[in-house]
Amino acid sequence: MKKVLDRITELYVDLVPKALANCKIENQLYAAFILYDMNEMSLEDQPKFCMGINLLDTAYLQSIMVKYGDDSDEASRMAYLWGECINGSREIMIDSSELHDLLLGWFEWFHGLRDSIESDDDTMPRDEIGGAIAAACLTLNNRGWQGRRFTSDFVLFTDCPEDTSEDNIPGIPQSVPESWLIAKKDAGMLLWL
């Protein structure tokens, strides 16, 4: 499955900038995120779920800053923690039958593996799909985001919507350059990571 995961990463790197360039926005974007591995969804719906890009704009960010004022860490929780900011986002879809088919194949393999070992520990395969998407995010973030539609500190990140206590589940820290994360923490943000 390594070749499949590598190709999935390549497709995200190629397709996400195109999707972001072609979507209509009213305000600058400060972040966007892609969720992965929603186990309670049907197998057929999981690829579509992973092909959604949730957009976070500066109007939403401004509303958070007004509400939380001096509490930078709580404001950043609301601005970047997917479960908090999902309602403040608008979703666009990546349009690619190849990506859909590769994700479907990966999830079919994953479900087959999980069913064959009859184990509750599905962390390792979850790490793999999350890692593939996080690798694409990191590549794109390292390249930088140019243009008026993005803030100077715009980032793309991924996260797992499943409730998990595992520290190694790919998310924001694996998706962004270390310098970006350090700058945010120096500003009193993202201390919850």
Secondary structure, DSSP 8 states (H G I E B T S, - for coil): -HHHHHHHHHHHHHHHHHHHHHS--SS-EEEEEEE---TTS-TTHHHHHHTEEEEEEHHHHHHHHHHHTT-HHHHHHHHH-HHHHGGG-EEEE---HHHHHHHHHHHHHHHHHHHHHT-S--HHHHHHHHHHHHHHHHHHHHH---STTEEEEEEEEEE--S----TTS-SHHHHS-HHHHHHHHHTT--TT-
